[in-house]
Structure formats: structure tokens, C-alpha cells
Amino acid sequence: MSQPQYLPPLRRVAICGGTHGNEMSGVYLVKHWLQDPSELQRSTFQVTPFVGNPRAVEQCVRYTGRDLNRTFAAAFLNTKASDSDFQEIQRAQEINQIFGPKGSSQAYDFMLDLHNTTANMGCCLLLKSEFSLLSIHMCNYIQKHCTVRHCPILVCQASGEEANFMMSVAKHGLALELGPQPQGVARADLLAKMRTIVACALDFIELFNKGTLFPAFEIEAYIPVERKDFPRYPNGEISAVIHPNLQDKDFQLLKPGDPVFQTFDGEDILHDGDDTFFPVFINEAAYYEKKIAFWKTKKETFAQPALQKAF
């Protein structure tokens, strides 16, 4: 039997809602916890809830200038923000100062980042990397112990990409992506599920800090392969929309010959490749501007060693 990996205890945990100002489950939960943090309290660590992008929250928009959740790369964090820069660059630098600096020994131990999607993603757990040992152990714990079922794991950055997401400021992180939920709207069922998953994640940290040995396991995760755009006319306008047979089929296998798009004349556009894949973020409203109709992912199984707090 392989030896467990040992990691130091987690003492400071941050929970962010409103990284995107119109994803309302996280916005309302964090605002509630700022008033009454009692349900976040555990005996072995401190939890700090905060609103990621207050100006975007005030206006109920995803962002005011640029996507905050793509602004934690070194190029943004390590340059002096000028008055002409988008306020999200200044806000990213503030967050990095408070909860980082990113990559340093002073950074917060863990960050939970709370998101909603208009896509039918269910209760999705987003990892920086399949090699994020503590975070993937947390995912395994949530899948096994949380009363919320069907929590697929999605790796949210391709291999070799620099992590530029909010959660990358801390030493370890996890993002929750719950949907479908319209932008600017709170759904009670999804808000309750998010709250339950957060509580389960905090319970995991408490057990880890108290010395619990988490055994080795194998786990499935979805790995991004490609971000697929809509078909377009020569002038750049979208020429077809998501096919009704594909709509809401996130994490379901798509095979050669399956319909993917439908033109405005009612013509079906089929998957003409020879690969099979699992589409996610299908028809996500916020991704139209990014020219993404969905992500193509592959499902892989990863073996993880046992984990325990270093004594």
C-alpha cells in the first residue's frame, strides 16, 4: 500500500461570491454570510466570505470592463494599474493583496469560488488541475458524503495554461458551477444546493485539519479538449444555434452523426468528426461574447494517493 501524501493544515479559507456580478446564488449567499457567518464557523480554521466584484454586483452584470475571473494572470497582477485600466484589473490586484500574493507562502490556504451557469451543468465542481491533490480529495469527499448528488468534476484549464481564475490566488481552490440558472436570477433550489456543498467542503477541511486519513481512490473527471464556436456567416454573425437534441445535454456523450447545430432555415448540422466527446457549458449565455457554443471534454479516470495532515 502506497504511503499517504502529507500536506500542512489549512488555517485561512476564503469564500467568494459575485466574481461575476449576475450569478446570484453566490452573491446572495456571501451577502448573507457577511451579516451572519455562523454556519461557516469551524473549530480549526477561519472563513472569510467576500464579494468578488462589488461594482458588477451593484449593476447586476457579469463585469463592468473585463472578466474578473480571467484577470489573475501575472501580466495583470504584477503591473501598476492606471486610472485608464478596467476596474477589474484594480480589483484583481486588491484581492491578490488581501488573499495572496498568488504563489506565495502568505497566500490563503484555500478559496471557494461560487458561480452559476445558464447551462444544464447540475452541481459541477471545477478544479484548476487534475493534479490538485487536496482539492480533488475534497471533490471525492463531496461526491461520497454530500446530500447533493451528481456532482461531476471538470478541470477548467487546459494543460500548460497559466491559471488566471479567482481561486488561483490561494494555495488550493475549488469553484462551484451550478445551473441551469438565468443571469440575474436566484433559484431557491440551486441556492440551497450550493449552500449544502459549501458546508460539506468546510466539513472536509475540518476533518483534514483534525488528522483524518483520507484513503487512496480512483475518480472520474472531465478534461477540456476544445472550445467549440457556433457556425458563422462570412461577416462573423452566428449562422446556426444549438440543436434542440443537444440543448441541456451537458456531460452526455456526443457521437459522430449526432446533431449539434440547427441553421435558421431549419437545417441540421451534424457532428462530422470521428471523435466522441462530452459537451459542457452548452449554450452558456456568457460565452456568446467569447465565441464558445460549448466545451468539448473527454472523461478520464485518475488514481489519487491517500492524504493526511502533516503532523
Phi, psi and chi 1 to 4 in degrees:
 res  aa     phi    psi   chi1   chi2   chi3   chi4
   1 MET       -  132.8 -176.5  174.9  162.2      -
   2 SER   -72.5  151.1   62.0      -      -      -
   3 GLN   -70.6  145.9  -74.9  -65.6  -52.8      -
   4 PRO   -68.9  155.5   20.2  -27.8      -      -
   5 GLN   -84.9  140.8  -61.3  -74.0  -51.9      -
   6 TYR  -112.1  131.0  -65.1   99.9      -      -
   7 LEU  -129.5  151.0  -69.7  174.0      -      -
   8 PRO   -67.1  157.2   17.6  -25.9      -      -
   9 PRO   -64.6  159.3   22.5  -32.1      -      -
  10 LEU  -101.2  123.2  -49.1 -177.6      -      -
  11 ARG  -109.2  -29.4  -61.0  -56.4 -176.2 -154.9
  12 ARG  -127.2  122.0  -64.2 -176.4  -58.0  163.2
  13 VAL  -123.9  133.5  174.2      -      -      -
  14 ALA  -111.4  144.1      -      -      -      -
  15 ILE  -125.3  119.9  -58.7  179.4      -      -
  16 CYS  -107.7  129.5  179.9      -      -      -
  17 GLY  -120.8  151.4      -      -      -      -
  18 GLY    79.3   23.0      -      -      -      -
  19 THR   -55.4  -40.4  -59.1      -      -      -
  20 HIS  -111.2  124.3  -64.0  134.7      -      -
  21 GLY   -72.1   -7.6      -      -      -      -
  22 ASN  -115.0   18.0   56.0    5.6      -      -
  23 GLU  -105.1   97.8  -63.5  177.7    7.2      -
  24 MET   -84.1  -20.4  -55.4  -48.3  -68.4      -
  25 SER   -59.9  -51.4  -64.3      -      -      -
  26 GLY   -66.4  -38.7      -      -      -      -
  27 VAL   -58.2  -51.0  168.0      -      -      -
  28 TYR   -72.8  -36.6  -75.3  130.4      -      -
  29 LEU   -63.9  -47.0  -78.8  173.7      -      -
  30 VAL   -65.2  -39.5  161.6      -      -      -
  31 LYS   -60.9  -40.0  -76.7 -176.6  172.3 -177.2
  32 HIS   -63.7  -45.5  169.1   72.0      -      -
  33 TRP   -68.1  -28.2  -69.7  -31.8      -      -
  34 LEU   -66.2  -30.4  -74.0  166.8      -      -
  35 GLN   -80.8  -40.8  -63.7  -69.0  -37.4      -
  36 ASP  -142.9   91.7  177.6   10.5      -      -
  37 PRO   -85.7   11.2   30.9  -32.4      -      -
  38 SER   -57.1  -38.1   56.0      -      -      -
  39 GLU   -73.4  -11.4   69.4 -173.5  -88.2      -
  40 LEU   -90.2  -10.9  -56.3  178.7      -      -
  41 GLN   -75.5  133.0  -69.7  170.4    1.2      -
  42 ARG  -133.6  167.1  -60.3  -65.9 -173.0  -84.5
  43 SER   -83.6  -21.2   65.6      -      -      -
  44 THR  -108.5   -2.3   63.0      -      -      -
  45 PHE  -156.0  163.8   59.8   96.1      -      -
  46 GLN  -104.8  142.5  -72.7 -171.2  -47.8      -
  47 VAL  -116.3  130.9  179.7      -      -      -
  48 THR  -118.3  105.9  -56.5      -      -      -
  49 PRO   -82.0  146.7   27.4  -27.3      -      -
  50 PHE  -154.8  156.1   72.0  101.2      -      -
  51 VAL   -90.3  124.1  175.7      -      -      -
  52 GLY   -67.9  -51.2      -      -      -      -
  53 ASN  -128.9   79.4 -166.2  -20.7      -      -
  54 PRO   -56.7  -36.9  -22.8   32.5      -      -
  55 ARG   -67.0  -39.7  -74.9 -159.4 -147.9  169.1
  56 ALA   -67.6  -36.6      -      -      -      -
  57 VAL   -62.9  -43.8  168.3      -      -      -
  58 GLU   -57.4  -38.4  -76.1  170.5   13.6      -
  59 GLN   -92.9   -3.1  -62.4  175.6   37.3      -
  60 CYS    53.0   49.7 -161.6      -      -      -
  61 VAL  -127.1  161.9  -66.9      -      -      -
  62 ARG   -61.1  -45.6 -177.0  175.6  174.1   88.2
  63 TYR  -158.7  167.5   54.8   81.0      -      -
  64 THR   -99.7  -26.7   63.3      -      -      -
  65 GLY  -132.9  -50.0      -      -      -      -
  66 ARG  -148.6  161.1   60.2  165.4  -76.2  119.1
  67 ASP   -66.8  112.3 -168.6  -26.3      -      -
  68 LEU   -58.1  -34.6 -179.8   62.2      -      -
  69 ASN   -78.0    9.5 -150.8   31.6      -      -
  70 ARG  -125.3   23.5  -53.3  -67.3 -173.7  -84.2
  71 THR  -122.7   19.8  -49.0      -      -      -
  72 PHE  -109.5   25.6  -69.2   90.0      -      -
  73 ALA   -81.0  157.3      -      -      -      -
  74 ALA   -56.2  -34.8      -      -      -      -
  75 ALA   -59.6  -31.7      -      -      -      -
  76 PHE   -89.5  -38.5  -63.6  110.9      -      -
  77 LEU   -75.4  -27.7  -62.0  179.7      -      -
  78 ASN  -105.8   14.0  -60.4  -27.0      -      -
  79 THR  -116.7  152.3   56.0      -      -      -
  80 LYS   -74.0  120.3 -177.5  165.9  171.6   46.9
  81 ALA   -73.5  130.8      -      -      -      -
  82 SER   -98.4  168.1   68.5      -      -      -
  83 ASP   -63.6  -23.4  -67.3  -21.5      -      -
  84 SER   -82.8  -11.4   61.6      -      -      -
  85 ASP   -73.3  157.2  -77.1  -24.4      -      -
  86 PHE   -60.5  145.6  -65.3  124.3      -      -
  87 GLN   -63.8  -23.2   68.5   92.1   13.0      -
  88 GLU   -65.0  -30.2  -82.5   84.0    6.0      -
  89 ILE   -67.3  -44.1  -64.0  175.4      -      -
  90 GLN   -63.9  -40.4  -62.7  171.7   29.5      -
  91 ARG   -66.7  -40.0 -178.9   59.3  178.2  150.7
  92 ALA   -60.2  -40.5      -      -      -      -
  93 GLN   -67.2  -37.5  -66.9 -178.6   -2.6      -
  94 GLU   -62.0  -48.3  -72.6  173.1    7.4      -
  95 ILE   -62.0  -39.4  -70.8  166.9      -      -
  96 ASN   -64.4  -35.6 -171.2   50.8      -      -
  97 GLN   -69.9  -39.3  -76.1 -141.3  -56.2      -
  98 ILE   -76.4  -44.6  -63.8  166.2      -      -
  99 PHE  -108.7   -6.3  -60.9  103.8      -      -
 100 GLY  -108.6 -134.0      -      -      -      -
 101 PRO   -64.8  144.8  -19.9   31.9      -      -
 102 LYS   -52.8  131.7  177.8  178.2  173.3  177.2
 103 GLY    82.1    2.3      -      -      -      -
 104 SER  -102.4  165.5   74.5      -      -      -
 105 SER   -72.0  -16.9   59.5      -      -      -
 106 GLN   -83.5  -11.5  -67.7   83.6   41.2      -
 107 ALA   -63.2  152.6      -      -      -      -
 108 TYR   -54.6  151.1  -95.6   56.3      -      -
 109 ASP   -73.4  -35.1  -62.6  -54.6      -      -
 110 PHE  -150.2  145.6 -159.7   94.9      -      -
 111 MET  -133.0  129.5 -175.3  178.2  -70.3      -
 112 LEU  -101.1  129.3  -88.4  168.7      -      -
 113 ASP  -119.9  123.6 -170.4   17.5      -      -
 114 LEU  -104.1  121.2  -50.3 -178.7      -      -
 115 HIS  -131.1  156.5  -69.7  -95.2      -      -
 116 ASN  -120.7  155.8  -68.0  113.9      -      -
 117 THR  -132.0  149.6  171.6      -      -      -
 118 THR   -78.3  -11.7   62.9      -      -      -
 119 ALA   -80.9  160.2      -      -      -      -
 120 ASN   -85.0   64.1 -171.1   28.7      -      -
 121 MET   -89.8   -6.0  -60.8  -82.1  -77.5      -
 122 GLY    65.5 -136.6      -      -      -      -
 123 CYS  -111.1   83.4  -61.2      -      -      -
 124 CYS   -91.8  138.6 -177.5      -      -      -
 125 LEU  -105.5  120.8  -48.9  175.2      -      -
 126 LEU  -105.3  126.0  -92.3   68.5      -      -
 127 LEU  -108.9  149.9  -70.2  171.4      -      -
 128 LYS   -65.7  -39.9  -73.7 -175.4  -73.0 -173.5
 129 SER  -156.9  151.4  160.2      -      -      -
 130 GLU   -68.6   -7.3   61.9  -91.0   33.0      -
 131 PHE   -99.2    9.2  -55.7  110.6      -      -
 132 SER   -80.5   87.3  -54.1      -      -      -
 133 LEU   -59.5  -51.2 -179.9   63.2      -      -
 134 LEU   -65.4  -41.2 -172.4  132.3      -      -
 135 SER   -66.4  -38.7  -61.0      -      -      -
 136 ILE   -73.1  -29.7 -153.9  163.9      -      -
 137 HIS   -65.3  -39.3  -96.6  -86.8      -      -
 138 MET   -61.4  -43.6  176.2 -177.4  -77.5      -
 139 CYS   -59.4  -44.2  -69.2      -      -      -
 140 ASN   -61.7  -40.7 -175.7   57.2      -      -
 141 TYR   -64.1  -44.5 -179.1   84.6      -      -
 142 ILE   -61.3  -44.9  -69.7  168.6      -      -
 143 GLN   -62.1  -33.4  -73.2 -175.0  -19.5      -
 144 LYS   -89.8  -29.0  -74.1 -176.4  164.4   56.3
 145 HIS  -117.2  -17.1  -63.0  -81.3      -      -
 146 CYS   -78.4  141.9 -169.2      -      -      -
 147 THR   -70.0  -18.3   54.9      -      -      -
 148 VAL   -78.7  122.3  176.0      -      -      -
 149 ARG   -96.5  167.2  -66.3  -59.0  174.3 -159.6
 150 HIS    58.4   70.3  -50.5  -60.3      -      -
 151 CYS  -114.3   83.0  -62.4      -      -      -
 152 PRO   -66.8  152.5   24.0  -31.7      -      -
 153 ILE  -104.2  128.8  -61.2  167.3      -      -
 154 LEU  -124.2  125.1  175.0   63.4      -      -
 155 VAL   -78.8  124.7  173.7      -      -      -
 156 CYS   -98.8    2.1   59.3      -      -      -
 157 GLN  -136.5  143.2   79.8 -173.5   62.2      -
 158 ALA   -71.3  154.6      -      -      -      -
 159 SER   -58.1  131.8  178.8      -      -      -
 160 GLY    91.8  -15.3      -      -      -      -
 161 GLU   -73.7  144.7  -78.6 -177.0   -7.6      -
 162 GLU   -73.1  135.4 -178.4 -173.2    3.2      -
 163 ALA   -71.7  115.8      -      -      -      -
 164 ASN  -119.6   18.2   59.8   -2.1      -      -
 165 PHE   -89.1  160.4  -61.6  110.9      -      -
 166 MET   -50.3  -47.9  168.6   78.1   75.5      -
 167 MET   -67.6  -14.3   62.3  178.6  169.6      -
 168 SER   -71.9  -10.1   67.6      -      -      -
 169 VAL   -66.5  -37.2  169.7      -      -      -
 170 ALA   -84.6  169.1      -      -      -      -
 171 LYS   -66.6  -37.4  -67.9  172.2 -174.0  150.6
 172 HIS  -133.2  155.4  -49.8  -83.2      -      -
 173 GLY  -160.3  163.1      -      -      -      -
 174 LEU  -151.2  136.3 -176.3   69.1      -      -
 175 ALA  -110.3  142.5      -      -      -      -
 176 LEU  -105.0  135.7  -52.4 -174.9      -      -
 177 GLU  -129.6   98.1 -169.9   74.5   71.3      -
 178 LEU  -108.7  134.1  -87.3   63.4      -      -
 179 GLY  -165.6  173.0      -      -      -      -
 180 PRO   -86.1  139.3   30.0  -32.9      -      -
 181 GLN  -146.0  129.1  177.7  167.0  -72.6      -
 182 PRO   -62.6  152.0  -18.3   30.0      -      -
 183 GLN   -64.9  138.9  -64.8  175.6  -22.3      -
 184 GLY    78.7    7.8      -      -      -      -
 185 VAL  -124.7  142.2  169.4      -      -      -
 186 ALA  -107.5  129.3      -      -      -      -
 187 ARG  -107.0  127.5  -78.2 -177.9   49.1  155.8
 188 ALA   -60.8  -37.2      -      -      -      -
 189 ASP   -66.1  -42.8   56.6  -17.1      -      -
 190 LEU   -73.1  -36.0  -69.6 -179.6      -      -
 191 LEU   -62.1  -42.3 -172.2  145.2      -      -
 192 ALA   -65.3  -39.9      -      -      -      -
 193 LYS   -65.4  -42.1  -73.0  177.4  178.5  177.7
 194 MET   -60.9  -43.9 -179.0  175.0  -81.0      -
 195 ARG   -60.6  -41.8 -165.4  173.8 -158.0  161.8
 196 THR   -65.9  -41.4  -59.2      -      -      -
 197 ILE   -66.7  -40.9  -65.6  169.0      -      -
 198 VAL   -59.1  -45.9  168.0      -      -      -
 199 ALA   -60.2  -40.1      -      -      -      -
 200 CYS   -66.2  -40.1 -168.0      -      -      -
 201 ALA   -62.5  -41.3      -      -      -      -
 202 LEU   -68.2  -36.0  -61.5 -179.2      -      -
 203 ASP   -61.6  -40.1  -70.4  -15.1      -      -
 204 PHE   -60.3  -46.2  166.8   82.5      -      -
 205 ILE   -61.7  -41.3  -64.1  172.4      -      -
 206 GLU   -60.6  -45.6  179.5   86.6  -25.1      -
 207 LEU   -63.6  -42.8  -70.7  168.7      -      -
 208 PHE   -59.1  -47.6  171.6   74.6      -      -
 209 ASN   -63.0  -28.3  -76.9  -14.1      -      -
 210 LYS   -85.8    2.9  -71.5 -178.2  173.3  179.6
 211 GLY    97.6    8.6      -      -      -      -
 212 THR   -57.5  134.8  -59.3      -      -      -
 213 LEU   -88.9  118.2  172.6   63.2      -      -
 214 PHE   -96.5  118.3  -65.1   96.2      -      -
 215 PRO   -70.1  164.2   21.5  -29.9      -      -
 216 ALA   -63.8  155.8      -      -      -      -
 217 PHE  -159.6  168.3   60.2   90.0      -      -
 218 GLU  -113.3  144.2  -71.6 -168.0  -15.4      -
 219 ILE  -145.9  147.5 -160.8  162.1      -      -
 220 GLU   -93.2  140.7  -72.0 -177.7  -15.2      -
 221 ALA  -144.5  154.4      -      -      -      -
 222 TYR   -99.4  129.5  -64.4   83.8      -      -
 223 ILE  -113.7  128.4  -48.3  -63.1      -      -
 224 PRO   -66.7  137.8   20.3  -27.5      -      -
 225 VAL  -111.9  -41.7  175.8      -      -      -
 226 GLU  -160.6  148.7 -179.7 -172.2  -10.8      -
 227 ARG  -103.4  116.8  -68.7  165.3  174.0   83.6
 228 LYS   -97.2  128.3 -177.6   75.0  173.6  172.7
 229 ASP   -87.4  164.4 -168.6    9.0      -      -
 230 PHE   -70.6  154.3  -68.2   92.7      -      -
 231 PRO   -61.9  147.9  -19.0   31.1      -      -
 232 ARG  -137.4  150.5  -65.5 -177.8 -178.2  -89.4
 233 TYR   -71.5  164.8  -67.1  116.4      -      -
 234 PRO   -56.2  -28.1  -28.3   35.2      -      -
 235 ASN   -81.6    0.8   67.7   -1.8      -      -
 236 GLY    97.1  -11.6      -      -      -      -
 237 GLU   -71.9  146.6  -69.0  -71.1  -23.6      -
 238 ILE   -62.0  132.4  -73.6  172.3      -      -
 239 SER  -108.8   -5.0   62.8      -      -      -
 240 ALA  -157.1  155.1      -      -      -      -
 241 VAL  -116.1  171.1  -67.7      -      -      -
 242 ILE   -57.3  133.0  -65.5  -68.2      -      -
 243 HIS   -67.3  143.2 -165.2  -80.5      -      -
 244 PRO   -55.4  -31.4  -22.7   29.8      -      -
 245 ASN   -72.7  -20.4  -70.9   12.5      -      -
 246 LEU   -95.3  -28.4  179.4   58.0      -      -
 247 GLN   -53.6  132.9 -178.1   64.4   47.8      -
 248 ASP    70.1   13.7  -60.6  -32.6      -      -
 249 LYS  -102.5   35.2  -60.7  -62.5 -163.7  -52.6
 250 ASP   -57.5  140.0  -61.4   75.6      -      -
 251 PHE    68.3   12.2  -64.1  108.0      -      -
 252 GLN  -104.9  140.2  -64.2 -174.4   29.9      -
 253 LEU   -62.4  131.3 -171.1   67.3      -      -
 254 LEU  -111.9  129.6 -167.3  137.3      -      -
 255 LYS  -114.1  161.5  -54.6 -179.1  -64.1  -62.4
 256 PRO   -54.0  135.2  -26.7   34.8      -      -
 257 GLY    92.2  -13.0      -      -      -      -
 258 ASP   -72.9  145.0  -73.9  -12.8      -      -
 259 PRO   -69.3  139.0   21.6  -28.9      -      -
 260 VAL  -119.2  -49.1  180.0      -      -      -
 261 PHE  -125.8  165.6  -60.9  104.9      -      -
 262 GLN  -136.8  127.7 -166.6  170.1   73.3      -
 263 THR   -74.0  169.7   70.2      -      -      -
 264 PHE   -71.7  -12.6  -60.9  117.2      -      -
 265 ASP   -90.4    2.3  -65.7  -33.8      -      -
 266 GLY    87.8   10.1      -      -      -      -
 267 GLU   -83.8  134.4  178.3 -171.3  -17.7      -
 268 ASP   -82.0  136.7  -67.9  -10.8      -      -
 269 ILE  -110.2  118.7  -61.5  176.1      -      -
 270 LEU   -95.4  159.9  -50.0 -179.4      -      -
 271 HIS   -71.5  110.0  173.7   37.6      -      -
 272 ASP   -98.9    4.6   57.8    2.0      -      -
 273 GLY   -82.9  178.9      -      -      -      -
 274 ASP  -106.5   10.1   55.4    7.5      -      -
 275 ASP   -99.0  152.5   60.2  -34.2      -      -
 276 THR  -108.1  148.2   58.4      -      -      -
 277 PHE  -156.7  171.6   59.8   88.5      -      -
 278 PHE  -112.3  110.0  -63.9   88.2      -      -
 279 PRO   -78.0  141.6   25.2  -28.3      -      -
 280 VAL  -136.3  166.6  -59.2      -      -      -
 281 PHE    52.2   41.8  -75.6  116.0      -      -
 282 ILE   -69.3  120.9  -62.3  169.4      -      -
 283 ASN    62.2   32.5 -143.3    5.9      -      -
 284 GLU   -62.5  124.8  160.1   59.5   48.6      -
 285 ALA   -58.0  -41.2      -      -      -      -
 286 ALA   -71.9  -12.1      -      -      -      -
 287 TYR   -94.1   -4.8  -75.4  176.7      -      -
 288 TYR   -58.3  -44.2  -84.7   69.2      -      -
 289 GLU   -68.0  -22.9   67.6  174.3   29.2      -
 290 LYS   -89.6    1.5  -60.6 -179.9 -169.9  -64.6
 291 LYS    59.2   49.1  -62.9 -171.9  173.7 -179.1
 292 ILE  -127.3  120.4  -61.4  170.8      -      -
 293 ALA   -87.0  -34.2      -      -      -      -
 294 PHE  -170.1  165.1   55.1   84.3      -      -
 295 TRP   -95.1  136.4  -69.2   12.1      -      -
 296 LYS   -89.1  130.0  -65.5  170.0   66.2  170.1
 297 THR  -131.0  159.8   72.0      -      -      -
 298 LYS  -115.5  150.2   57.7 -175.3  177.6  179.7
 299 LYS   -99.8  127.2 -176.0  162.9   62.0  172.6
 300 GLU  -129.8  157.4  -66.5 -169.8    2.7      -
 301 THR  -110.0  132.1  -60.3      -      -      -
 302 PHE  -120.4  134.7  -61.2   95.7      -      -
 303 ALA   -90.2  132.1      -      -      -      -
 304 GLN  -121.1  136.8  -60.7  -66.5  -32.5      -
 305 PRO   -74.1  165.0   28.2  -34.4      -      -
 306 ALA   -62.6  158.4      -      -      -      -
 307 LEU  -136.3  138.9  174.9   66.8      -      -
 308 GLN  -151.4  154.7 -166.5  169.9   26.0      -
 309 LYS   -65.9  139.4 -179.1 -172.9   79.5  169.3
 310 ALA   -73.0  127.8      -      -      -      -
 311 PHE   -95.7      -  -71.0   94.2      -      -
